[in-house]
């Protein structure tokens, strides 16, 4: 399991705890757990963005498009 996957797993568990905390009452606890979960999720996303190489097509020059001749409008 990669570090990003571990962070996503942690975020999931923290969000679940936050939901349970909301059901029990104290909103401050739930909000703190949500903040920690969002932070873990943001770290995982940042880590994944850094580790994913750019798509190969971004490095290639786009092929020139050939224009198809357009049919002439019919004259009446």
N, C-alpha and C positions, 0 to 999 in steps of 0.2 A: 504494500500500500504506500503510495507516494505521500509526501508531506502535505500537498494540497488536498488529497483525499482525506487525510487525517483531520485537517482543519475543517473541511466540509462536514465530516462526521461529527466533530465537536460542535459545530454550529447547529446541526440538526438536533443534537441532544440538548443544547442550551435553549433552543426555541421550544422544545418539548417541556423543559423545566419551567420556562416562562409561562407557558399556557397553564400548567398546573398551579403556578404561583398566582396567576390571575384568578383562577377558580377559588383559591383559598382566601383571597382578599387583598393583602398588602401590595399595592400597585408599585411601590418603590422597588421591591424585590423583583417583580416581573420586568419592570423597565430596565433594571440593571442587567438582568439575564438577557433581555432582548438586545441591549447595547453590546454585550460581550459576544453574542451570537452573530450580530451584524458585522462586528469587527473581525471575527474569525472568518466569516464568509468573504469579506473584502480582501483579507490577506490571501485566502486561497485563490481568489480570482486574479489578484495581482501576480501571484506566483505562477499560475497557469499561463498568463499572458507573457511573462518573461521566458517561459520554457518552450513555448510553441513557436517553431520557426515560421517565418512569413510564407505564404503560399508561393509555389514555384511560378505561377502565372504572373505574379507581381514583378518578377525580375525579367520577364520576357517582353520584348517589344510587341505591341499588338499587330497582327497581320493586317496589311492594307486590304480594305474591302473593295471588291470590284463592283462597280456600279452596273446594274443591269439596264439595258436600254428600255426606256419607257415607251409603250405603244402610243402612237399619235392619236389624238382625239378624232373621232369620225366627223366629217364635214357633211352637213345636210344640204 
